[in-house]
Amino acid sequence: MRIGTPREIKNHEYRVGLTPESAAELIAHGHEVLVEAGAGLGIGADDQAYANAGASIIDTAEELFQRSDMIVKVKEPQAVERKMLRPGQILYTYLHLAPDPEQTKDLVESGAVCIAYETVTDDAGGLPLLKPMSQVAGRMSIQAGATALEKSHGGRGVLLGGVPGVLPASVVVIGGGVVGFNAAQMAVGLGADVTILDRDPAVMERLSNHFKAEAKTRFSNRINLADSVASADLVIGAVLVPGAAAPKLVSRDMLKGMKPGAVLVDVAIDQGGCFETSKATTHEEPTYVVDGIVHYCVANMPGGVARTSTYALNNATLPHALNIADKGWVQALTDDTHLRNGLNIWNGQVTCEPVARDLGYAYLPAEDALGDQRQAA
């Protein structure tokens, strides 16, 4: 199979779909790897590093898309990239379709086979291709929030850990999953006063056992959430409904009860955000203010630490990329139910139920898509 990795063009996105090491693994399996010139510069990998691994360097994205059987990316394809996709071509990347009707429409019209990292599952019920970026984003959310809390950035002028004789900042984490756990871990490490809200008793027990007295857990209902947000200096939105748009848990009315200069960091912004006042921002202009509350809603937060993020992501995505390339996508998805859950769009039809439900498309189960593809072949 011929596998192409383009240079990411989203604002301040420095990650790359394949590292030179991953390219070498695919080539060792007998596949051809095409890399757009400059694609790896954001992680410190120049074109020569890819050439040394056996990849071919392609001057333009247009040629790369035209020549590739499978496109391996990091972020969702931008509008200009979506126009270059063709029927039957495999797209393997993050998509986050539920809050993005324009992207969904373009991918449906492209006829491409679109496999989304964020809906691939594992035996434990987790999302293994989303997990490494959730770990990065959870940890980064505290760094970003601490910076936004500085007075020069519009915040309250509060140091997360405080100092002797001065109380630390109050950090509230909404959601106790991978993002929330990693955010809480960083905040605890910096000496903040941390509260984690969740609705799952098993999650709260696990977090309580892990953090002991270093972080508090609280059941997430409307009253507890409003009370926690009102007392917080920093709120981390870490809510995930796999494949679906994030629920809007913090309303605009709640902002009125918050401390002026408090900070909201919405890590769920890729799925539309879990604050009513959230809108996607970029690393170039990461924050904005609503009703005196600073919002940080960067949609590609891990892109800010591109080298760490890319290598962590490739560790998770490469095994599936190898299976798709070695077997072809139909056989690979037939053999692996977890990879099959990653199929979001096929032949102009939506094969991810939450996306179909949220955006009003007819839903075609991935199993039916595979059956139809086998019959057509």
NUDOKE-678038 format. One record per residue (C-alpha): residue number from 0; y, z, x. Coordinates in steps of 0.2 Angstrom, whole numbers. Last residue first. Example, Ala and Ser with C-alpha at 12.3 -4.5 7.8 and 13.67 -1.06 7.14 Angstrom:
2
{r 1 {-5 36 68}}
{r 0 {-22 39 62}}
# end
This chain:
377
{r 376 {-33 -22 -78}}
{r 375 {-25 -22 -95}}
{r 374 {-39 -10 -101}}
{r 373 {-37 1 -86}}
{r 372 {-18 2 -89}}
{r 371 {-21 6 -108}}
{r 370 {-33 20 -103}}
{r 369 {-20 27 -91}}
{r 368 {-6 27 -103}}
{r 367 {-18 35 -116}}
{r 366 {-21 49 -104}}
{r 365 {-3 51 -100}}
{r 364 {1 55 -118}}
{r 363 {13 43 -126}}
{r 362 {28 52 -135}}
{r 361 {40 42 -145}}
{r 360 {58 45 -139}}
{r 359 {70 57 -146}}
{r 358 {78 64 -130}}
{r 357 {72 82 -131}}
{r 356 {55 78 -138}}
{r 355 {51 63 -127}}
{r 354 {57 73 -112}}
{r 353 {46 89 -117}}
{r 352 {31 77 -120}}
{r 351 {31 68 -104}}
{r 350 {23 51 -106}}
{r 349 {39 41 -111}}
{r 348 {36 23 -113}}
{r 347 {43 7 -105}}
{r 346 {28 3 -94}}
{r 345 {25 21 -89}}
{r 344 {37 36 -89}}
{r 343 {35 54 -85}}
{r 342 {18 55 -75}}
{r 341 {19 71 -66}}
{r 340 {6 79 -78}}
{r 339 {-6 66 -71}}
{r 338 {-4 74 -54}}
{r 337 {-11 90 -61}}
{r 336 {-25 81 -70}}
{r 335 {-31 74 -54}}
{r 334 {-45 60 -54}}
{r 333 {-37 49 -67}}
{r 332 {-20 51 -59}}
{r 331 {-26 45 -42}}
{r 330 {-37 31 -50}}
{r 329 {-21 24 -59}}
{r 328 {-9 27 -45}}
{r 327 {-19 17 -32}}
{r 326 {-33 26 -23}}
{r 325 {-26 28 -5}}
{r 324 {-7 26 -9}}
{r 323 {-8 38 -24}}
{r 322 {-19 50 -14}}
{r 321 {-8 50 1}}
{r 320 {8 53 -10}}
{r 319 {-1 67 -18}}
{r 318 {-5 75 -1}}
{r 317 {13 71 5}}
{r 316 {23 80 -9}}
{r 315 {20 99 -4}}
{r 314 {23 99 15}}
{r 313 {36 85 12}}
{r 312 {46 97 2}}
{r 311 {47 110 15}}
{r 310 {51 98 28}}
{r 309 {65 90 18}}
{r 308 {72 107 13}}
{r 307 {73 114 30}}
{r 306 {81 99 37}}
{r 305 {93 96 22}}
{r 304 {101 113 21}}
{r 303 {115 107 10}}
{r 302 {103 96 0}}
{r 301 {95 112 -6}}
{r 300 {109 113 -19}}
{r 299 {107 96 -27}}
{r 298 {115 100 -44}}
{r 297 {129 110 -38}}
{r 296 {134 122 -52}}
{r 295 {145 136 -45}}
{r 294 {156 143 -59}}
{r 293 {170 155 -56}}
{r 292 {175 165 -71}}
{r 291 {194 166 -76}}
{r 290 {191 158 -93}}
{r 289 {182 143 -85}}
{r 288 {184 140 -66}}
{r 287 {177 127 -55}}
{r 286 {165 126 -40}}
{r 285 {156 115 -29}}
{r 284 {168 101 -25}}
{r 283 {161 92 -10}}
{r 282 {144 100 -12}}
{r 281 {144 93 -29}}
{r 280 {146 99 -47}}
{r 279 {136 98 -63}}
{r 278 {143 106 -79}}
{r 277 {140 123 -85}}
{r 276 {150 131 -99}}
{r 275 {136 135 -110}}
{r 274 {126 143 -96}}
{r 273 {108 139 -93}}
{r 272 {111 122 -85}}
{r 271 {106 104 -90}}
{r 270 {89 103 -81}}
{r 269 {96 100 -64}}
{r 268 {109 114 -68}}
{r 267 {95 127 -68}}
{r 266 {102 135 -52}}
{r 265 {118 140 -61}}
{r 264 {128 151 -50}}
{r 263 {140 161 -61}}
{r 262 {154 171 -52}}
{r 261 {165 185 -57}}
{r 260 {184 182 -54}}
{r 259 {189 191 -69}}
{r 258 {176 204 -74}}
{r 257 {165 198 -89}}
{r 256 {168 201 -107}}
{r 255 {177 185 -111}}
{r 254 {163 175 -102}}
{r 253 {151 181 -115}}
{r 252 {160 170 -128}}
{r 251 {157 155 -118}}
{r 250 {138 158 -121}}
{r 249 {125 163 -108}}
{r 248 {108 158 -113}}
{r 247 {109 140 -115}}
{r 246 {91 135 -114}}
{r 245 {86 123 -100}}
{r 244 {82 105 -105}}
{r 243 {63 102 -104}}
{r 242 {51 96 -91}}
{r 241 {45 114 -87}}
{r 240 {56 127 -96}}
{r 239 {66 135 -81}}
{r 238 {78 149 -80}}
{r 237 {86 155 -64}}
{r 236 {105 157 -69}}
{r 235 {112 169 -55}}
{r 234 {126 180 -61}}
{r 233 {138 188 -48}}
{r 232 {150 202 -51}}
{r 231 {140 209 -65}}
{r 230 {145 222 -78}}
{r 229 {148 210 -93}}
{r 228 {132 199 -88}}
{r 227 {121 214 -90}}
{r 226 {128 219 -107}}
{r 225 {127 202 -114}}
{r 224 {109 200 -107}}
{r 223 {104 217 -114}}
{r 222 {111 213 -131}}
{r 221 {104 195 -132}}
{r 220 {87 199 -126}}
{r 219 {80 199 -108}}
{r 218 {70 214 -104}}
{r 217 {77 223 -89}}
{r 216 {70 224 -71}}
{r 215 {79 234 -57}}
{r 214 {79 230 -39}}
{r 213 {77 241 -23}}
{r 212 {68 255 -32}}
{r 211 {51 246 -32}}
{r 210 {54 228 -26}}
{r 209 {37 222 -27}}
{r 208 {30 233 -41}}
{r 207 {45 230 -52}}
{r 206 {44 211 -49}}
{r 205 {25 211 -54}}
{r 204 {28 222 -69}}
{r 203 {43 211 -75}}
{r 202 {33 196 -73}}
{r 201 {18 203 -83}}
{r 200 {30 209 -96}}
{r 199 {37 191 -99}}
{r 198 {55 191 -106}}
{r 197 {65 191 -90}}
{r 196 {80 199 -83}}
{r 195 {82 204 -64}}
{r 194 {95 218 -59}}
{r 193 {101 219 -41}}
{r 192 {114 231 -33}}
{r 191 {118 222 -17}}
{r 190 {112 227 0}}
{r 189 {110 210 8}}
{r 188 {91 211 8}}
{r 187 {92 215 -10}}
{r 186 {102 199 -14}}
{r 185 {90 188 -3}}
{r 184 {75 195 -12}}
{r 183 {83 194 -29}}
{r 182 {87 175 -26}}
{r 181 {69 172 -20}}
{r 180 {62 181 -36}}
{r 179 {74 172 -47}}
{r 178 {70 155 -40}}
{r 177 {51 157 -41}}
{r 176 {51 165 -58}}
{r 175 {60 181 -64}}
{r 174 {74 173 -74}}
{r 173 {92 178 -76}}
{r 172 {97 187 -60}}
{r 171 {111 199 -61}}
{r 170 {120 205 -45}}
{r 169 {132 220 -45}}
{r 168 {142 220 -29}}
{r 167 {140 235 -17}}
{r 166 {150 251 -20}}
{r 165 {163 257 -7}}
{r 164 {161 273 3}}
{r 163 {150 265 17}}
{r 162 {152 246 15}}
{r 161 {148 234 0}}
{r 160 {132 224 1}}
{r 159 {139 209 -9}}
{r 158 {157 210 -3}}
{r 157 {169 208 -17}}
{r 156 {185 198 -17}}
{r 155 {184 195 -36}}
{r 154 {182 176 -33}}
{r 153 {193 161 -32}}
{r 152 {187 154 -15}}
{r 151 {200 164 -5}}
{r 150 {196 179 -14}}
{r 149 {178 179 -8}}
{r 148 {165 179 -23}}
{r 147 {162 160 -21}}
{r 146 {155 164 -3}}
{r 145 {143 177 -10}}
{r 144 {138 166 -24}}
{r 143 {134 152 -12}}
{r 142 {124 163 0}}
{r 141 {115 171 -15}}
{r 140 {111 154 -23}}
{r 139 {105 148 -6}}
{r 138 {89 159 -8}}
{r 137 {85 154 -25}}
{r 136 {89 136 -21}}
{r 135 {77 136 -6}}
{r 134 {63 144 -15}}
{r 133 {66 133 -30}}
{r 132 {65 118 -18}}
{r 131 {48 124 -11}}
{r 130 {42 127 -29}}
{r 129 {46 111 -37}}
{r 128 {31 102 -29}}
{r 127 {19 116 -33}}
{r 126 {24 118 -51}}
{r 125 {13 133 -56}}
{r 124 {-1 135 -69}}
{r 123 {-12 143 -56}}
{r 122 {-23 127 -55}}
{r 121 {-8 117 -50}}
{r 120 {6 107 -59}}
{r 119 {16 91 -57}}
{r 118 {31 92 -68}}
{r 117 {45 94 -55}}
{r 116 {39 80 -44}}
{r 115 {41 67 -56}}
{r 114 {30 51 -57}}
{r 113 {38 36 -64}}
{r 112 {28 20 -66}}
{r 111 {41 6 -67}}
{r 110 {45 -4 -83}}
{r 109 {63 -4 -79}}
{r 108 {69 -2 -97}}
{r 107 {61 15 -98}}
{r 106 {69 20 -81}}
{r 105 {86 14 -87}}
{r 104 {85 24 -104}}
{r 103 {79 40 -95}}
{r 102 {93 39 -82}}
{r 101 {106 37 -96}}
{r 100 {98 51 -106}}
{r 99 {99 64 -92}}
{r 98 {96 82 -99}}
{r 97 {77 79 -101}}
{r 96 {75 67 -86}}
{r 95 {74 79 -72}}
{r 94 {68 65 -60}}
{r 93 {62 72 -43}}
{r 92 {53 58 -34}}
{r 91 {38 46 -34}}
{r 90 {43 29 -41}}
{r 89 {29 17 -42}}
{r 88 {32 -2 -46}}
{r 87 {23 -9 -61}}
{r 86 {39 -17 -69}}
{r 85 {53 -17 -56}}
{r 84 {66 -5 -49}}
{r 83 {82 -12 -42}}
{r 82 {93 -8 -57}}
{r 81 {88 10 -55}}
{r 80 {95 10 -38}}
{r 79 {112 6 -44}}
{r 78 {111 19 -57}}
{r 77 {106 33 -45}}
{r 76 {87 36 -43}}
{r 75 {83 55 -45}}
{r 74 {83 65 -29}}
{r 73 {70 66 -16}}
{r 72 {63 48 -14}}
{r 71 {47 39 -12}}
{r 70 {47 21 -18}}
{r 69 {30 13 -21}}
{r 68 {25 -5 -20}}
{r 67 {39 -9 -8}}
{r 66 {46 -26 -3}}
{r 65 {60 -27 -16}}
{r 64 {65 -9 -15}}
{r 63 {67 -10 4}}
{r 62 {76 -27 3}}
{r 61 {89 -20 -9}}
{r 60 {91 -4 0}}
{r 59 {97 -13 15}}
{r 58 {93 -14 34}}
{r 57 {74 -10 34}}
{r 56 {66 -1 48}}
{r 55 {47 -3 49}}
{r 54 {37 13 52}}
{r 53 {25 16 66}}
{r 52 {29 34 70}}
{r 51 {40 28 85}}
{r 50 {49 17 73}}
{r 49 {53 32 62}}
{r 48 {60 42 77}}
{r 47 {69 27 82}}
{r 46 {78 26 66}}
{r 45 {85 43 69}}
{r 44 {78 60 62}}
{r 43 {91 74 63}}
{r 42 {88 79 45}}
{r 41 {103 70 38}}
{r 40 {100 55 50}}
{r 39 {83 52 41}}
{r 38 {88 37 30}}
{r 37 {99 29 43}}
{r 36 {91 12 41}}
{r 35 {80 11 26}}
{r 34 {62 16 30}}
{r 33 {47 5 26}}
{r 32 {29 12 28}}
{r 31 {14 1 28}}
{r 30 {-3 9 24}}
{r 29 {-19 11 34}}
{r 28 {-22 30 32}}
{r 27 {-14 32 49}}
{r 26 {2 24 42}}
{r 25 {3 37 28}}
{r 24 {1 51 41}}
{r 23 {14 43 53}}
{r 22 {27 42 38}}
{r 21 {24 60 35}}
{r 20 {28 64 53}}
{r 19 {43 53 53}}
{r 18 {49 63 37}}
{r 17 {48 55 20}}
{r 16 {59 57 5}}
{r 15 {75 61 14}}
{r 14 {87 75 12}}
{r 13 {106 73 16}}
{r 12 {113 72 -2}}
{r 11 {132 75 0}}
{r 10 {135 64 -16}}
{r 9 {119 55 -21}}
{r 8 {115 40 -10}}
{r 7 {98 45 -2}}
{r 6 {93 32 11}}
{r 5 {78 23 5}}
{r 4 {59 27 8}}
{r 3 {47 13 5}}
{r 2 {28 13 4}}
{r 1 {18 -3 6}}
{r 0 {0 0 0}}
# end
